[in-house]
């Protein structure tokens, strides 16, 4: 019988592809129970043997944000209590927490059971300075910072995020860095790469996959498209607020590029892949409006999804990207606050057909050889399994033989 692993995440795990990839891998070694909030619609395909408990009343992410302070506190208190119940009755060989809220809950949950290893995997990087004393977020982040040292292992998607958080937590340890890459099944290669690349080159379309908003550089990208020639188009795939959609469309009309841009909104995964993989290049134009976005580099899952599809990319000319990607053949840097710079970067990708082919093949090769989740998650997997193996043989045998309490 597989040992049990409890995964806690206060967000919706369906919206974090790296979590899905990690669970697929971990489910080969552990019997997994995921505890999360009942927030936003589930849409991922999880392994059949993985149990997902979505606790509380359903609401959208925006609905949760708009709830009262009392409602937020009550919901979180219930999450903490449920975490403690699961740890007590499941007796997992490890607890894997994916965000500060989950970490703080898991620390409370394993009180008196410090022998249960705890892994903290920080997907996002919340603000750690000038935290409000009047918000639940402020209190939870403080608790997570104080409790980081009690985690047996810390995992981050990007080295500067790790440094920033661990400095605030006064934790001198070396973290495990797991870039937010897709797994090998994310994009199946076409029957003929040469034909696919040629069609993309003719299409001359750039694509951005992800939430659309001013902070993600879409307005600068729109202005950049107006500065390019040769009929270059831009497609944006991802959710957005209605007010941003109106602003984007108004600017497109003002610039006279309405026929050259598409704001597709949220799409199912199959349709997303079909449209994105027909484009000729990928855009990643995140502005440094927060530490999380400043330290995006290897934390940008879309960057590596473009690589899986064999798409050259335009990325911000910032240290976190330069440090990680260097002079990679498939990467073009741009000052994303300057539409002219973005326009030059896009134009350069399509300027020479032979160079474009080389960039496309280099992108896919980078995914296959370096930036797939099976490869980058290996150090974390090894550590998680080692922590589980370090549990005393007597307790491990007890946990393996004891059925999970049916009243859970």
QUIGIGI-V543090 format. One record per run of one state. SS is the DSSP state (H for helix, E for strand, - for the rest). FROM is the first residue (numbers start at 1). TO is the last residue. If there is no record, write none. Layout:
ss = (SS/SS)
from = (FROM/FROM)
to = (TO/TO)
This chain:
ss = (-/E/-/H/-/H/-/E/-/E/-/H/-/H/-/E/-/H/-/E/-/H/-/E/-/H/-/E/-/H/-/E/-/H/-/H/-/E/-/H/-/H/E/-/H/-/E/-/H/-/H/-/H/-/E/-/H/-/E/-/H/-/H/-/H/-/H/-/H/-)
from = (1/3/9/13/16/17/27/30/40/51/60/61/67/69/91/94/98/100/110/117/123/136/151/153/157/159/169/176/178/193/204/205/210/214/217/218/228/233/238/242/256/258/261/266/269/277/281/285/291/295/297/300/301/309/312/317/319/326/331/335/339/350/353/370/373/377/378/390/393/402)
to = (2/8/12/15/16/26/29/39/50/59/60/66/68/90/93/97/99/109/116/122/135/150/152/156/158/168/175/177/192/203/204/209/213/216/217/227/232/237/241/255/257/260/265/268/276/280/284/290/294/296/299/300/308/311/316/318/325/330/334/338/349/352/369/372/376/377/389/392/401/408)
